[in-house]
Amino acid sequence: MEALLEQLQITVDDARLAGTLLAPATTVPGLLFVHGWGGSQEQDLERARAAAALGCICMTFDLRGHAAHRQYCETVTREDNLRDLLAAYDVLAGMRGVDRSSIGIVGSSYGGYLAAIVTSMRKVRWLALRAPALYKDEEWGKPKHALHADADLAAFRRRELRVQENRALKACAEFRGDVLIVESEHDTIVPHPVIANYVTAFAQAHSITSRVIKGADHGLSDAESLQAYSTLLAGWITEMVKGARAG
């Protein structure tokens, strides 16, 4: 448990003794989990529980177009979901006990793409991205569901991009916190060039950790891949939280 230190003096007779008061910290880190397209918060609950056990206040939520709002799947836009994420961030940051200077976001696929953009709009200390997607900046207001009809999307995701060419990459280039990027070895949806573009963009990050889950596909469809990701994420979060408390 993190402790707050305060120097004090103890008066006894004619002497003043130096003392240090240690008390439990009144705030703890906050972590926000963002699922991918077609997913739900259910996919993040176990990992959020593990992070909560480390002393973090964690939040999962469902983006519009998913779960109870699935009827909007074909009409929801990236702008809508970005606003969802910003609203969730603001709720977490406003919760009693959350240290606003120690908020992290864990995003998967489409959720990772949105999380990267949010770092340019809110204060984020830690950013964990699993198979973060990339989309063209054009047609921002077009329904997200329709973006995959673009015949050039697959080719776009195999290009080497400059940070100025993409909103998410530009946000990453300005990010100065700690980063974890997890790639799936056999990902056909978010291929390696996308990961390489993200890694290159984080030139000013305080630290960047990049890992590949061997044999895994995009959705981590087997139990071994799921466990490997959970272990990676838990280890990284532990390192970040302990480092913050030591500091």
N, C-alpha and C positions, 0 to 999 in steps of 0.2 A: 504494500500500500504506500502510495506517495505521501510524503510528509512535508509540511510547511515549517520552516525554521524562523525563529524570531530571537534576536539577541536581547537579553535583559540583565538587570542587576539586582542582586539580593542584598539588602541592607541588614547587617547584623553588628550590633555594638557600634564601633566607629569605622567599620569596614564595609566595603561594597564588593560583593563577590560576583564575578562574571558568570552568567548562566545562559543556556540556550533552551528555548521552549520549542518542542516538536509536537505538532498536532496533525491529525489526518487532513489531507488536502480536501478542500470543499468542492472541488470540481474534478472530473475525470474525462478522458478522451471520448469522443463520439464517433461512431462509424455508421455510414449510410450504405446500404446494399442496393444495387440496381440490377434487376434481371435483364435478360436479353429479349429480343423480339420473339413473340410466341410463348414466352415463359411466364413465370409468376413469382411472387415473393416466397412461395413454398420451397423453391429451389435453394433459397439462401438461409432458411431458418436454422438449419443445423450449424452452419458456419457462423452465423450470427450468435448462436448460443455459446459456441466455443470462444468467440471474441468477448462476449459478455462475462464469461468466467475469468477472463484476464483483467477484468475491472473496467471494461468499456461500456458505455451506454450505446446500444445498437438499435438500428431501425431498418426494417424491411418494408416494402410497399409495392403495390401493383400499379404499373403505368396504365394510363388510359388506353383502351384497345385490347385489354387483357382482363382475365378473371371476370369479376363482376361487371366490367365495362367492355366486354368482348364484342358487344354489338357495334362498337365504334371502330373495330379493327380495320375496316376498309376506308375509313374517312379520317382517322387521326393522323396528324402531321408530326414532323420532327419538332416543330415549334410547340405543339401541344405537349408532347412528351418532355421537351426541355423545361417547359413551365411546370410540369408535374414534378420533375426532379428538383427544380429550384424551390418549389413549395415544400417538398419533403425536407430539403436541407434546412429551410428556415424554421420548420417545426422542430427539427432535431436541435438546431443551434439555440433555439429559445427555451429548451427544456431545462428545468432546474437541475443543476449538477453537471451540466455539460461544459467542458472547457472549450470556449469558442476558438482558442488558438490551437487546439489539437483535434481537428475534425478530419476524418478520412472518408474517402469514397471507394467502394469496391464495386466495380462494374464489369459485367460480362457481355461480350459481343456488342449489340446495339446499345446496351446500357453502359458499356465502356466508352463507346463513342460519345454518348451524351455526357458522361462524367468528365471526359477530357475537356469538352467545351465549357462545362460549368466551372472549371478551375479559373477561367478568365472572368467569371462573374461573381464568384464567392471565394472566401478564404478557405483553402484546402491545404492541409499539411501533408497528408498521405494519400496516395492514389494507387490503387491496385487494379490492373486491367487484365482480364482474361479474354484472350482472342478478340481484342477490340476491333470492331468493324470500321470501315471507312466508306463514306458516301460523297458524291460530288456536291459542291456547294449550290449548284444550280437547282432551281425548282424547289427551294426550301419549303414553300407552302404547299407542295404537292403531297397527297396522302402517302404516308410511309409505305403502305402496302403496295403501291404502284411503282415504287422506285426499282423493284426487282424486275420489272418488265423491260428495263433499259438493257438492250443487248450488249452495251459497252461496259456494263458494270463489272463483269468478271475481268475484262481486260484492264479497266481502270485500277482494279485492286492488285494488278501485277506490275504497275508502273512505279518507277522511282519518282517521288513527288518532292517538290520544294515546299517548305513550310508555308510560304506565301500563297500556295495554290489551294490550301484547304483550311477551313475554319478550325477543325479539331487539331490539326497539326500545328497551326499557328498558336493555339492556346497552350499546347504542350511545350512549344519553344519558349514560352514566357513563364512556365511553371518552375518554381524553385524549391519545391518540397521533395519528398522521397517517393520513389516509384517502384512498383513491382509490375512486370509484364510477363504473363504466362502464355506460352504458345502451345498449340496442339500439333504434334508431329505430322499427322495425316489430315490436316484441316483443309478441306476443299472449298470452304465458304470464305474463310479469312486466311488466305495463303501467306507464306513467309514474307513476301515483299511488303505486305501491309504492316507486319510486325517490325520489319526493318525500318520502314518510314517512321513509325512511332518512336522506336529506339533512337534513331538519328535526331528526331525533333527535340528530344529531352536533353538538349545540350547544356542547359543551365540548371538542371535538377540537382538537388543536394546529394542524392544518391540514386542509382538505378540498378535494379536487380532483374535480370532476364533469365527465364527458365523455359525449358521445353519438356512437355510431358510426352515421353516416348510411347508410340503406339496409339495415342489418343486421337479421336476425331473432334470435330467442332463442338458437338454437344456433350462430350464426355459420356458417351452412351454405355460404357462398361464400368462396373463397380471399381475396378482397379484404378482407372483414370480419375474417377471421382475422388477416390481416397487420396490419390497422389496430389490432386489440386488442393484438397482440404488441408493436407499436411503442409504443403508449400505455403499456403495462405496463413495458416495458424502460426507457422514458424516466423514468417515475415512480420506479422502483426505483433507477435511477442517481442521481437527484436526492436520494432519501432516504439512500442509502448514502454518497454524497459529503458530504452535510450532516452525517451522524453522524461521519464521519472528521474533517471540519474542526472539529467541536465537540470 
